[in-house]
Amino acid sequence: MRFLTAFYIVMAKNPTSPTETADEWLRTSDLKSILKCGDSRVRQLIREKAFPVSRPYGRTIYARRSDVEQFMVKGFQGELSLSVQ
């Protein structure tokens, strides 16, 4: 119960600075638009634990924006190093 209360506080908080927007919670529909991929690919990444997610309401999946951005940077760096060789 304590976790859900803390989650509600984080979700209700309006980000006012760039550092606070990095900790914004994203739903799967937001992940699809950010990652530019389909629903099945997003769910595959979640199953592979590419970035940490939370399911406080049961079926609804949330991920932190900072974790997703970190995954994107790490993934893009890996692709660039493979293409250079």
N, C-alpha and C positions, 0 to 999 in steps of 0.2 A: 504494500500500500504506500509506503514511503517513496518508493521509486516512481509510482504513478503520479503522486503529488508533485515531486520534483520535475517530472516530465511535463506536466501541465503548466508549471511555472515557466519552464524554458520555452514551450510552444506559445504561450501567451505573451511573452516578452517581445516588444517591438525593437528590432535592431536599429541602433542609431549611429553606430560607427562601423567602418570597414572591418575591424577586427571582430565585431559581434556578428556580422553577416556570415563570417566563415563558419560559425557554429550553428547555422540555420539547419533545421530538420527538413529533409526532402522525402516526398512520397515516391512511389514507383513511377507515376506519371511524370514527375519532375526529373527523375533519373533518366527516363527515356529521352526527354528533350535535351538534357545536358550531355549525355553520352552519345546521342544521335544513333540510337539503335532501337530495336523492337522490344516488346514486352518479354518474349521468350529469352532473348539475350540478357536482359536485366535480371531475370529470375535465375538464369544460369550463373551469372556473376555472383549473385547472392548465395547460391548453393555452393559455389567454389570458394566462398568466403574471400572474395577479392577486396572487400571493404566491410567493416563491421556494420551490422544493422540491428534495429530494435523492433520488437513486436509487442508494444505495451497493450494493445487492444485486441490481440488475438491474430486476426488475418491481415490487418493493416501493417505495412512494412515502412519503417523510417530509417534513413541514413543521414549522417551529418555531412553537410556540404564540404567541410574541410577534409574529411576522409575520402570523399569521392574525388575531390580535386587532387589530393595526394596520389590516389590511384591513377588518375589520368596522366599526371606528370611522370610518374614512375613507368607507366605503360608506354607512353610516347617515347621516353628516353630509351627503353628497351628496343622499340621498333627502329629508332634512328641508328642505334649502334649495330643492329643486324644489317641494315641496308647499306651502311658505309663499308662494311667488310667485303 
